[in-house]
Amino acid sequence: MKKIIFIFLLFPVVLLAQKTAILKGTIKDKNNKPIQGVNIKFGTTGTNTDTNGKYQIRIPINEEVSITFSHISHHTLIRTYTAKRVTTYRLSLVMTLKTEKLDEVIIKDRTGDAKGVKTIDKTLLDKIPGGSVENILMTFAGVNNNNELSTQYNVRGGNFDENLVYVNGIQIYRPFLIRSGQQEGLSFLNTHMIQNIKFSAGGFQAKYGDKLSSVLDITYRTPKEFAVKVDASLLGASATIEGTLLDNKLSAILGVRYRDNSLFVNSKQVETNFRPSFTDVQTFLSYSVDEKLTLNFLGNFSLNDYNYKPLTRKTRFGTVAEPLELIVFYQGQEIDKFLTSFGAVSADYKVNDHLKLTGTLSAYNTQEEEYFDIAASYNLGQVDSNLGSETFGDVQFSEGIGSQLNHARNDLDALIVNAEIRGTHKKDGDQIDFGVKYQREDIRDRIREWEIIDSLGFSVRPLDHIVSNEEPYEPFEGPITPFQAVRAENDIKINRLSGFVQFSQKTSWGDHDVWYNVGIRGQTWAVTPQGQSTKSQFIISPRAQFAIKPNWDSDMLFRVSGGWYSQPPFYKELRGFDGTINKNVKAQKSIHLVLGNDYSFEMWDRPFKLTTELYYKNLTDVNSYVVDNVRIRYLANNDTKAYAYGLDVRLNGEFVPGNESWISLGYLKTEENIAGRGYIARPTDQRIKFGILFQDYVPNIPDLKAYLNLVYNTGVPGGAPAYADPYNFQERLRDYKRADLGVSYVFVDANKKNSYTNGWLSRFKELTAGLELFNMFDIQNSITNTWVRDVYSKRQFGIPNFMTGRVLNLKVSMQF
């Protein structure tokens, strides 16, 4: 009888428990940072936000409840909510600080904005398709690249060689001989080791090096506890292990990665036997000797074996009325090897509460081999376009028949060593940064490269060869001359000494908050080719930044930055088309001005920020170049001047509660004047850029998430043969359009860990599985052309080399 009474008493409680909904969300401050420890309560039910500002609470169905959000240092918020059915609802809020002295807090939290530096949420790296820092950058206005197989990028009219990349304050270099994106394999940056990501698209401070375009500043993290993270997909795998040793004095993190691009390359129009192997091992160690001294080590070893054997290619192009088809049969193969190693030892010494010194010794070595012999025989034919014909869609007759043979035996060995001392002095809102760096570059390069072109049995000679040929009336007995040939051996040493000093201050101007920075860099370098005298040069680079946050009701910040930027030549910029070194190449110079505005506001009770930047560059002593896939070939003569201007706009915020997304729009115009012949578009003149990074989830299944990368770039001038005169060839490639979609399901994460105390899921700290759909609309993008000759009209046709098609990838990520 007692059991029956107990069941009747329990039954209404069970029904009540079943008729509840889940309310969850994220609580952040006005700077879009999560707030931990917010107390959420209604009636006698309550909970708190975790370290990520997330919460979850059950509320009754069809009953209006008054929910209080309170925190010791933020203003209390009260929201009324009525759940209509049993499901999961989301409510994310922004809380404001109680303190009346908001000025000091805003200056501290907005310093990055004042510097024009974008801080990127590192958690996006594990979510977006592709999962790399460069994939995120490609969605920014002003950052462009039309090659999804490459990790390189152009910023505001600059080229790949004009971007600085730092890891823990140490400059990172990349291999020299890579000429196609599919040879790159892996970016240096190991996403599982990253703590912070900062990016500046121009107008950066004097403490950064001597480049013209951008700075990507990465910080690898110092682990606090043991963890293992493993990723596996059809494109490769990675594993990261981290932890502390020696009574927590030594923090260590080790990452191993393997990449195989076969899935991408097999989606291209060329049928191949492709056996790539991209392997990378990185480690970062930090040992705390005492409260003042910390020793660090950053190491990297990378081996890229690239074996490529093309078999056939079939491409249709032209118009509906006059369709053409190119068929190519290949013989031969390409075998490349890029072995790079890098090591850096640094010491951070805290002299006192105001002064900190950092000393760094680093060395970078790359050993590169580029060997290929590839013969291609082609047939250019006219396709039957008559719908009623029995041969509709077949090639009727050939317009061009020919072949070409490409040969290379290129070897390069480069050693770059440097020593650097940096210091920072902070006191009462003032900061002085200073540093000096010595660098030595020892480069040995052997080039053996030629191309022979044959059309209907006749060897095509270089454009500058004038040789009489009376065939078929008289036999031609002259030697076969390569259409292009480079033969050189370079042994060059470069010594550089650079330094900088800059001053920053946070202050007030009436009721307004002000931040400014002024600094100057200098560099002297000496180039010594083997058997030649030394050529020394010197440059000065003054730079300044100013930002003001008016005391307005609207949260606005205005900034202006710029200076006279210089880029002393690296080895590639000293080497001309013929492979010889011009030691007299001067530093490229750019007067750069950036005007920017940040407007932070709330929409739909969620934080948003609109960032607008207007920029202008005036460039002199420019070293003009041509681009072949991702290889840049310089004229090495400083005979060009150029300019670039544009507008970048980016709106980011929580379009979906708790998930940051953004929309970017950019306009760019850049032109150059080579040897006084007049202004024409530069190879990076990409006029319009539109990018979206969007995060979403299924309302009824919040652990099922979707991520979208969408990029649209208008076409750039290109696709011409490397020997073509750019003044005679200004046609643009087709617009670049690409959308990548990622869908994942979160089985376990920090918020769900406590839900699994038993079973196989309890072994994981995080477990996510999903699908990545690259180029989801299967759009044919091209970055170069293959040129063939029409025997009848004597014309040359540019056949587009299409990039990757639609590719589906399966990915699993887990952390223990």
C-alpha positions in Angstrom: 0.0 0.0 0.0 2.9 2.4 0.9 4.5 1.7 -2.5 1.2 2.6 -4.4 0.9 5.8 -2.4 4.6 6.6 -3.2 4.0 6.0 -7.0 1.0 8.3 -7.0 2.9 11.0 -5.2 5.9 10.7 -7.6 3.9 10.6 -10.8 3.0 14.3 -10.9 6.7 15.1 -10.2 7.8 13.0 -13.1 5.3 14.6 -15.4 6.5 18.0 -14.3 10.1 17.1 -14.9 9.3 15.9 -18.4 7.5 19.2 -19.2 10.6 21.4 -19.1 12.8 23.0 -21.7 16.5 23.7 -21.8 17.7 27.3 -21.9 21.3 27.8 -22.8 23.6 30.4 -24.1 26.8 32.4 -23.6 27.4 35.5 -21.5 30.0 37.9 -22.7 31.2 41.5 -22.0 31.2 44.3 -24.5 34.6 43.3 -25.8 33.2 39.9 -26.8 35.0 38.0 -24.1 33.2 35.3 -22.0 32.4 36.0 -18.4 32.9 33.2 -15.9 30.9 32.8 -12.7 27.7 34.6 -13.8 24.9 33.5 -11.5 21.7 32.5 -13.4 18.7 32.0 -11.2 14.9 31.9 -11.2 12.9 30.9 -8.1 15.0 28.2 -6.3 16.7 27.0 -9.5 20.1 28.3 -10.4 23.4 27.6 -12.2 26.7 29.4 -13.1 28.6 30.1 -16.4 31.7 28.1 -17.0 35.2 29.4 -18.1 33.8 29.9 -21.7 30.8 32.0 -20.4 28.4 29.2 -21.3 25.4 28.1 -19.1 22.5 25.7 -19.3 19.3 25.7 -17.1 15.9 24.0 -17.2 12.8 26.1 -17.3 9.1 25.1 -17.1 6.8 24.8 -20.2 4.1 27.4 -20.8 5.0 29.5 -17.8 6.6 32.9 -17.8 9.7 33.0 -15.7 11.9 35.9 -14.6 15.5 34.9 -14.9 18.2 37.0 -13.1 21.8 37.2 -14.4 24.1 38.6 -11.8 27.9 39.0 -11.4 30.0 40.6 -8.7 31.6 43.1 -11.2 28.8 43.5 -13.8 25.4 45.1 -13.8 22.6 42.6 -13.1 20.2 41.7 -16.0 16.7 40.4 -15.7 14.9 38.6 -18.6 11.5 37.1 -18.7 11.1 34.0 -20.8 8.3 31.7 -21.8 9.0 28.3 -23.3 6.3 27.0 -25.6 7.4 23.4 -26.0 9.9 20.8 -24.9 13.1 21.8 -26.8 16.3 23.8 -26.4 16.2 27.6 -26.5 19.1 30.0 -26.7 19.6 33.2 -24.8 23.0 34.9 -25.0 23.6 38.3 -23.3 26.1 41.0 -23.0 26.9 42.4 -19.5 28.5 45.7 -18.7 30.9 46.5 -15.9 29.6 48.2 -12.8 32.6 50.5 -12.4 32.2 54.1 -13.3 35.8 54.4 -14.5 35.2 52.7 -17.8 38.0 54.8 -19.5 40.9 52.7 -18.1 39.2 49.4 -18.9 38.4 50.4 -22.4 41.9 51.6 -23.1 43.3 48.3 -21.8 40.9 46.1 -23.8 41.0 48.1 -27.0 44.8 48.4 -27.4 44.7 45.7 -30.1 42.1 47.7 -32.0 44.1 50.9 -31.6 47.1 49.2 -33.2 45.0 48.0 -36.1 45.6 44.4 -35.2 42.9 41.8 -35.6 42.8 39.1 -33.0 41.4 35.8 -34.4 39.7 33.3 -32.2 41.9 30.2 -32.2 38.9 27.8 -31.6 37.8 28.5 -35.2 40.8 26.5 -36.4 39.2 23.2 -35.3 35.9 24.1 -36.8 36.2 25.6 -40.3 36.8 23.5 -43.4 40.5 23.2 -44.0 41.4 24.1 -40.4 44.3 26.5 -41.0 45.1 30.1 -40.1 45.4 30.9 -43.8 41.9 29.6 -44.4 40.6 32.1 -42.0 42.7 34.9 -43.4 41.2 34.3 -46.9 37.8 35.4 -45.7 39.2 38.8 -44.7 38.9 41.8 -47.0 42.2 42.8 -48.5 43.6 39.2 -48.3 43.5 37.3 -51.5 44.6 34.0 -53.1 43.1 32.1 -56.0 44.9 28.8 -55.2 43.2 26.6 -52.7 46.2 24.2 -52.7 48.5 27.0 -51.4 48.9 28.6 -48.0 50.3 31.8 -49.5 48.3 35.0 -49.7 48.5 38.5 -51.1 47.6 41.5 -48.9 46.4 44.8 -50.3 48.2 44.5 -53.6 51.4 43.0 -52.3 52.8 39.6 -53.3 53.5 36.4 -51.4 57.0 37.5 -50.4 55.8 40.7 -48.7 54.2 39.1 -45.6 55.9 38.7 -42.2 55.1 35.6 -40.2 56.3 35.3 -36.5 55.9 32.4 -34.1 56.7 33.5 -30.5 58.5 36.6 -31.8 60.7 34.6 -34.2 60.5 35.2 -38.0 59.5 32.2 -40.1 60.8 31.4 -43.6 59.5 29.1 -46.3 61.2 27.0 -49.1 62.5 28.8 -52.1 61.9 26.5 -55.1 58.3 25.7 -54.7 56.4 26.6 -57.8 53.0 25.1 -57.4 50.5 25.1 -54.5 50.2 21.3 -54.5 54.0 21.1 -53.6 53.6 23.1 -50.4 51.9 20.4 -48.4 51.8 21.9 -44.9 51.8 25.4 -43.5 54.5 25.9 -40.9 51.9 26.9 -38.4 50.6 23.9 -36.3 47.1 24.9 -35.4 47.0 22.5 -32.4 49.9 24.4 -30.7 48.5 27.9 -31.1 47.5 30.1 -28.2 47.0 33.5 -29.9 46.6 34.8 -33.5 47.1 38.4 -34.4 47.1 39.9 -37.9 47.8 43.3 -39.3 47.1 44.1 -43.0 49.2 47.3 -43.0 50.5 50.3 -41.1 52.2 48.0 -38.5 54.7 49.0 -35.8 58.5 49.4 -36.1 59.0 46.4 -33.9 58.0 44.2 -36.8 60.4 43.5 -39.6 61.1 45.1 -43.0 58.3 43.9 -45.3 55.8 45.9 -47.3 52.4 44.3 -46.7 51.3 42.4 -43.6 52.2 40.8 -40.2 50.9 37.5 -38.9 51.9 37.2 -35.3 51.4 33.7 -33.7 52.0 32.7 -30.1 52.4 29.0 -29.3 51.0 28.1 -25.9 52.7 27.0 -22.7 50.8 23.9 -21.4 49.6 23.7 -17.8 48.4 20.1 -17.8 48.7 16.8 -19.6 46.6 16.4 -22.8 46.7 14.5 -26.0 44.9 15.6 -29.2 44.5 13.5 -32.3 43.0 14.5 -35.7 42.4 12.1 -38.6 40.9 12.6 -42.0 41.2 11.5 -45.6 43.7 14.3 -46.1 46.1 13.2 -43.4 46.5 13.0 -39.6 48.0 14.9 -36.7 48.8 14.3 -33.1 49.8 16.7 -30.3 50.9 15.8 -26.8 51.5 18.3 -24.1 52.2 18.5 -20.4 54.5 19.7 -17.6 57.6 18.1 -16.1 60.2 18.8 -13.3 57.7 20.1 -10.7 55.8 22.0 -13.4 58.9 24.1 -14.2 59.2 22.6 -17.7 56.2 22.9 -20.1 56.4 20.9 -23.3 54.2 20.5 -26.4 55.0 18.3 -29.4 53.1 18.1 -32.6 53.4 15.6 -35.5 51.5 16.1 -38.8 51.1 14.1 -42.0 49.4 15.4 -45.1 48.4 13.8 -48.4 46.8 16.0 -51.1 45.9 13.1 -53.4 42.2 13.6 -52.7 42.5 17.2 -54.0 44.8 16.5 -56.9 42.8 13.6 -58.2 39.8 16.0 -58.5 41.7 18.0 -61.1 41.6 17.7 -64.9 45.0 16.0 -65.2 45.0 12.2 -64.5 48.1 11.4 -62.5 50.1 8.9 -60.5 50.5 11.1 -57.5 52.5 10.0 -54.4 53.1 12.9 -52.1 54.4 12.7 -48.5 54.3 15.8 -46.3 55.6 15.3 -42.8 56.2 17.9 -40.1 57.4 17.7 -36.5 57.3 20.7 -34.2 58.0 21.3 -30.5 57.9 24.2 -28.1 59.6 23.9 -24.7 59.6 26.4 -21.9 61.6 26.1 -18.7 61.1 28.5 -15.7 64.4 28.8 -14.0 63.1 31.2 -11.4 60.7 34.1 -11.2 62.9 36.2 -13.4 64.4 33.9 -16.0 62.6 31.6 -18.5 64.3 29.5 -21.2 62.4 28.5 -24.4 63.1 26.3 -27.4 61.1 26.2 -30.7 62.0 23.5 -33.1 60.7 22.3 -36.5 61.6 19.5 -39.0 59.7 19.2 -42.2 60.1 16.8 -45.1 58.1 17.1 -48.3 58.6 14.3 -50.9 56.6 15.2 -54.0 56.4 12.6 -56.7 54.2 13.5 -59.6 53.6 11.6 -62.8 51.0 13.1 -65.1 49.3 10.7 -67.5 46.6 12.4 -69.6 44.6 15.6 -69.7 41.3 16.5 -71.4 39.9 20.0 -71.3 37.0 21.5 -73.2 36.7 25.3 -73.6 35.7 28.0 -76.1 32.1 29.0 -76.9 28.9 27.2 -77.5 29.1 27.9 -81.2 32.8 27.0 -81.5 33.8 24.5 -78.8 37.3 23.3 -78.7 39.0 20.3 -76.9 42.6 19.9 -75.8 43.9 16.4 -75.2 47.4 15.9 -73.8 49.3 12.7 -73.3 52.3 12.9 -70.9 55.5 10.9 -70.4 58.0 11.4 -67.6 57.7 12.5 -64.0 58.6 15.1 -61.4 60.5 14.2 -58.3 60.9 17.0 -55.7 62.2 17.1 -52.2 62.0 20.0 -49.7 63.8 19.3 -46.4 63.7 22.2 -43.9 64.8 22.4 -40.3 64.5 25.2 -37.8 65.6 25.7 -34.3 65.5 28.7 -31.9 66.6 29.2 -28.3 65.4 32.2 -26.4 65.7 33.5 -22.9 63.2 35.9 -21.2 64.7 37.8 -18.3 62.6 40.1 -16.1 65.1 42.7 -14.9 62.5 44.4 -12.6 58.8 45.2 -12.6 59.3 47.6 -15.6 62.0 46.1 -17.8 62.0 42.7 -19.6 64.7 41.5 -22.0 64.6 38.7 -24.5 67.6 37.2 -26.3 67.2 34.8 -29.2 69.5 32.6 -31.3 68.0 30.8 -34.3 68.9 28.9 -37.4 67.0 27.9 -40.5 68.2 25.4 -43.2 66.4 24.3 -46.3 67.7 21.7 -48.8 65.7 21.6 -51.9 65.7 19.4 -55.1 63.5 20.0 -58.1 64.0 17.3 -60.8 61.6 16.7 -63.7 61.5 15.5 -67.3 58.0 15.7 -68.6 57.1 15.4 -72.3 53.6 16.4 -73.4 52.0 15.7 -76.8 48.9 17.6 -77.5 46.0 17.7 -80.0 43.8 20.8 -80.2 40.6 19.9 -82.0 37.3 21.4 -83.0 34.3 19.7 -81.4 31.1 18.9 -83.5 28.4 21.2 -82.0 25.6 20.1 -84.4 22.9 18.7 -82.2 21.6 16.5 -85.1 24.9 15.1 -86.0 25.8 11.5 -85.3 29.2 12.7 -84.2 27.9 15.4 -81.8 30.4 16.0 -79.1 33.3 14.4 -80.9 36.4 16.0 -82.2 35.9 16.6 -86.0 39.4 17.6 -87.0 42.7 18.8 -85.4 43.6 22.5 -85.5 46.9 22.2 -83.7 49.3 19.3 -83.0 52.5 19.6 -81.1 54.6 18.7 -78.2 56.9 20.1 -75.6 59.6 18.8 -73.2 60.4 20.4 -69.9 63.6 19.6 -68.0 65.0 20.7 -64.7 67.8 19.8 -62.3 67.6 22.5 -59.7 69.3 22.3 -56.3 69.3 24.8 -53.5 70.9 24.9 -50.0 70.2 27.9 -47.8 71.3 28.5 -44.2 70.0 31.5 -42.3 71.3 32.2 -38.8 70.6 35.2 -36.6 71.0 36.6 -33.1 68.6 39.1 -31.6 68.1 41.1 -28.4 64.8 42.8 -27.6 63.6 44.8 -24.6 60.3 46.2 -23.3 60.1 48.9 -20.6 56.6 49.7 -19.2 55.8 52.3 -16.6 52.7 54.5 -15.9 51.1 53.8 -19.2 54.3 54.4 -21.2 56.0 51.7 -23.1 59.4 51.6 -24.9 60.3 48.7 -27.1 63.8 48.3 -28.6 65.9 45.7 -30.3 68.9 44.8 -32.5 69.3 41.8 -34.8 72.2 40.3 -36.8 71.5 37.9 -39.6 73.7 35.9 -42.0 72.4 34.2 -45.1 74.5 31.6 -46.9 72.8 30.4 -50.1 74.0 28.0 -52.8 71.8 27.6 -55.9 72.3 25.5 -59.0 69.9 26.0 -61.9 69.6 23.7 -64.9 66.2 24.3 -66.6 65.0 24.4 -70.2 61.9 23.9 -72.4 61.7 22.7 -76.0 58.5 23.4 -77.9 57.6 21.5 -81.1 54.7 22.4 -83.4 54.0 20.0 -86.3 57.5 18.8 -86.4 59.1 22.3 -86.2 61.1 23.3 -83.2 59.8 26.7 -82.0 62.7 29.0 -81.3 62.9 31.8 -78.7 61.1 35.0 -79.6 64.4 37.0 -79.9 66.0 34.5 -82.3 66.0 35.6 -86.0 67.1 32.6 -88.1 66.2 32.2 -91.8 64.4 29.0 -92.5 63.7 28.1 -96.2 62.0 24.8 -95.5 60.7 22.8 -97.3 62.7 24.1 -100.3 66.0 23.9 -98.4 66.7 21.6 -95.4 67.3 23.4 -92.2 70.5 22.2 -90.5 70.7 24.6 -87.5 70.8 23.2 -84.0 67.7 22.8 -81.9 67.5 25.8 -79.5 65.4 25.6 -76.3 62.5 28.0 -76.3 63.4 28.9 -72.7 66.7 28.0 -70.9 68.2 29.0 -67.6 71.7 27.8 -66.6 73.3 29.4 -63.5 75.2 28.6 -60.3 75.0 31.1 -57.5 77.0 31.1 -54.2 76.0 34.2 -52.3 76.4 35.5 -48.7 74.3 38.3 -47.2 75.0 39.9 -43.8 72.3 42.1 -42.2 72.2 44.3 -39.1 68.9 45.8 -38.2 67.4 47.6 -35.1 64.4 49.5 -33.9 63.1 51.6 -31.1 59.5 52.7 -30.5 57.5 54.5 -27.9 53.9 53.9 -27.0 51.6 55.7 -24.6 48.0 55.5 -23.3 46.7 58.8 -22.2 43.7 61.1 -22.3 42.7 64.1 -24.4 40.0 65.8 -22.4 37.3 63.2 -21.9 38.6 61.1 -24.8 41.0 58.1 -24.6 44.1 58.3 -26.7 46.8 55.8 -27.7 49.8 56.5 -29.9 53.0 54.8 -31.1 56.0 56.3 -32.9 59.1 54.3 -33.9 61.9 53.9 -36.4 63.7 50.9 -37.9 67.0 50.8 -39.7 68.8 48.0 -41.6 72.1 47.8 -43.3 73.0 44.8 -45.5 75.9 43.6 -47.6 75.6 41.3 -50.6 78.7 39.2 -51.6 78.3 37.0 -54.6 81.1 34.5 -55.1 84.0 36.0 -57.0 82.6 39.5 -56.8 83.0 42.5 -54.5 80.6 43.3 -51.7 77.7 45.8 -52.2 76.4 47.5 -49.0 73.2 49.5 -48.6 71.2 51.1 -45.8 67.6 52.1 -45.2 65.6 53.9 -42.5 61.9 53.2 -41.9 59.9 55.6 -39.6 56.4 54.5 -38.6 53.6 55.9 -36.4 50.1 55.1 -35.1 47.5 57.2 -33.5 44.1 56.1 -32.1 41.3 57.9 -30.2 38.2 56.7 -28.5 35.8 59.6 -28.1 33.7 59.9 -25.0 30.5 59.3 -27.0 27.4 57.3 -26.4 28.3 55.2 -29.4 31.3 52.9 -28.9 33.6 54.3 -31.7 37.3 54.1 -32.2 39.3 56.0 -34.8 42.9 55.3 -35.9 45.4 56.5 -38.4 48.7 54.7 -39.0 51.5 54.6 -41.6 55.1 55.4 -42.4 57.8 54.8 -44.9 58.2 51.1 -45.2 61.2 49.4 -46.9 61.8 45.8 -48.0 65.5 45.0 -48.5 66.0 42.3 -51.2 66.1 38.6 -50.2 67.8 36.1 -52.4 64.8 35.6 -54.8 64.6 39.3 -55.4 68.3 39.5 -56.3 67.9 36.7 -59.0 66.7 37.7 -62.4 64.9 35.7 -65.1 68.2 34.3 -66.4 69.3 33.1 -63.0 72.1 35.6 -62.5 72.5 37.8 -59.4 72.2 41.5 -59.4 73.9 42.6 -56.1 72.8 46.3 -56.8 69.1 45.6 -56.3 67.8 48.2 -53.8 65.1 48.0 -51.2 61.6 48.4 -52.4 59.9 51.4 -50.7 56.3 52.2 -49.8 54.8 55.3 -48.2 51.8 53.7 -46.5 48.7 55.4 -45.0 45.8 53.6 -43.2 42.7 55.3 -41.9 40.4 53.1 -39.8 37.3 53.0 -37.7 35.8 50.4 -35.3 32.1 50.7 -34.4 31.0 48.3 -31.6 27.2 48.0 -31.1 24.5 45.6 -30.0 22.0 44.0 -32.4 19.4 41.5 -31.3 20.9 41.8 -27.8 24.2 40.5 -29.1 27.6 42.2 -29.7 28.7 43.2 -33.2 31.6 45.2 -34.6 31.9 47.0 -37.9 35.5 47.7 -38.9 36.4 50.0 -41.8 39.8 50.7 -43.2 40.8 53.0 -46.1 44.5 52.6 -47.3 46.9 54.1 -49.8 50.4 52.9 -50.8 52.9 54.8 -53.0 55.7 52.4 -54.0 59.1 53.3 -55.5 62.1 51.2 -56.5 59.7 48.4 -57.2 61.1 45.1 -58.4 58.5 44.0 -60.9 57.7 40.3 -61.3 55.6 37.7 -62.9 53.7 34.9 -61.1 53.6 31.3 -62.3 51.2 29.4 -60.0 52.9 30.3 -56.6 56.4 30.9 -58.0 57.4 34.6 -58.3 60.1 35.5 -60.8 61.6 39.0 -60.4 63.2 41.2 -63.0 65.8 42.3 -60.4 66.3 45.9 -61.6 64.1 48.3 -59.5 62.9 50.0 -62.6 59.2 50.2 -61.6 57.0 52.5 -59.5 53.5 51.6 -58.4 50.6 52.5 -56.2 47.7 50.7 -54.4 44.6 52.0 -52.7 41.4 50.4 -51.5 38.7 50.0 -48.9 38.2 47.1 -46.5 34.9 46.6 -44.6 34.2 43.8 -42.1 31.2 43.1 -39.9 31.6 40.5 -37.3 29.4 39.4 -34.4 27.0 36.7 -33.2 24.6 36.4 -36.1 23.8 33.1 -34.4 23.8 33.4 -30.6 27.1 32.2 -29.1 28.9 31.8 -32.4 31.0 34.5 -34.0 30.7 35.0 -37.8 31.7 37.8 -40.2 31.1 39.3 -43.6 34.0 41.0 -45.4 34.0 43.3 -48.5 37.0 44.8 -50.1 37.9 47.0 -53.1 41.5 47.3 -54.4 43.2 49.0 -57.3 46.9 48.6 -57.8 48.9 49.6 -60.9 52.6 49.8 -61.9 54.7 51.7 -64.3 57.6 49.6 -65.7 60.6 51.6 -67.1 58.4 54.6 -67.8 56.1 52.8 -70.3 52.9 53.8 -68.5 50.7 52.4 -65.8 49.1 48.9 -66.2 47.5 46.6 -63.7 49.8 44.7 -61.4 49.6 40.9 -61.1 47.7 41.3 -57.8 45.1 43.8 -59.0 42.1 42.0 -57.6 39.4 44.6 -57.6 36.6 43.1 -55.6 36.8 40.7 -52.7 33.8 39.3 -50.8 34.2 36.7 -48.0 32.0 35.1 -45.4 32.8 32.9 -42.4 29.6 31.7 -40.9 28.8 29.4 -38.0 25.4 27.9 -37.2 23.8 24.9 -35.4 20.6 23.0 -35.6 18.2 24.5 -33.0 16.8 21.2 -31.8 20.2 19.5 -32.0 22.6 22.2 -30.8 25.6 19.8 -30.9 25.1 19.4 -34.7 27.1 22.4 -36.1 27.8 23.8 -39.5 30.5 26.1 -40.8 30.7 27.9 -44.1 33.6 29.6 -45.9 32.6 31.5 -48.9 35.0 33.6 -51.1 34.5 35.6 -54.2 37.4 37.4 -56.0 37.3 39.1 -59.3 39.9 38.0 -61.8 43.5 39.2 -61.8 45.7 39.9 -64.8 47.4 36.7 -65.6 47.5 33.5 -67.5 50.1 34.8 -70.0 53.3 32.9 -70.7 56.2 33.9 -68.5 58.0 35.4 -71.5 55.0 37.6 -72.6 55.2 41.4 -72.4 52.6 42.5 -69.8 51.9 45.6 -71.8 50.7 43.4 -74.7 48.7 41.1 -72.4 46.4 42.5 -69.8 43.5 40.0 -70.1 42.2 38.9 -66.7 41.6 35.4 -65.5 38.0 34.4 -64.7 36.5 35.3 -61.3 37.4 33.0 -58.4 34.4 31.6 -56.6 34.5 29.0 -53.9 32.4 27.7 -51.0 33.5 25.2 -48.4 31.1 23.6 -46.0 31.8 21.8 -42.8 29.3 19.8 -40.7 30.3 18.3 -37.4 28.7 16.6 -34.4 30.1 17.2 -30.9 29.9 14.0 -28.9 31.9 15.3 -25.9 33.3 18.8 -25.0 34.0 20.8 -21.9 30.3 21.4 -21.3 29.2 17.8 -21.7 32.2 16.1 -20.0 30.4 15.7 -16.7 27.5 14.0 -18.4 29.6 10.9 -19.3 30.9 9.2 -16.1 30.7 5.7 -17.6 31.1 4.1 -21.0 33.5 4.7 -23.8 32.7 8.4 -24.2 34.0 9.0 -20.6 37.5 8.5 -21.9 37.4 11.7 -24.0 37.8 15.3 -23.0 36.6 16.2 -26.5 35.2 14.1 -29.4 34.0 15.5 -32.7 33.3 13.9 -36.0 32.2 15.5 -39.2 32.3 16.0 -43.0 34.0 18.7 -45.0 32.7 19.5 -48.5 35.3 21.6 -50.4 34.2 23.5 -53.5 30.6 22.5 -52.8 29.2 24.0 -56.0 32.0 22.3 -58.1 33.0 25.6 -59.7 35.9 25.5 -62.2 38.5 28.1 -61.1 41.8 28.6 -62.9 45.0 30.4 -62.0 47.1 29.8 -65.2 46.8 28.9 -68.8 48.4 26.3 -71.0 49.3 27.9 -74.4 49.0 25.9 -77.7 49.2 26.9 -81.3 46.6 26.7 -84.0 48.4 25.6 -87.2 45.7 27.1 -89.5 45.2 30.6 -88.1 48.7 30.8 -86.4 47.0 31.9 -83.2 47.8 30.8 -79.7 45.0 29.6 -77.4 45.1 29.9 -73.6 43.6 26.8 -72.2 42.7 27.3 -68.5 44.3 25.1 -65.9 41.4 24.4 -63.6 41.9 24.0 -59.9 40.3 21.3 -57.7 36.7 20.2 -58.1 34.2 19.1 -55.4 35.9 17.0 -52.7 34.4 15.3 -49.7 36.5 14.7 -46.6 35.7 12.8 -43.4 37.3 14.2 -40.2 37.5 13.0 -36.6 39.0 15.0 -33.8 39.6 13.8 -30.2 41.3 14.9 -27.1 42.2 12.9 -24.0 
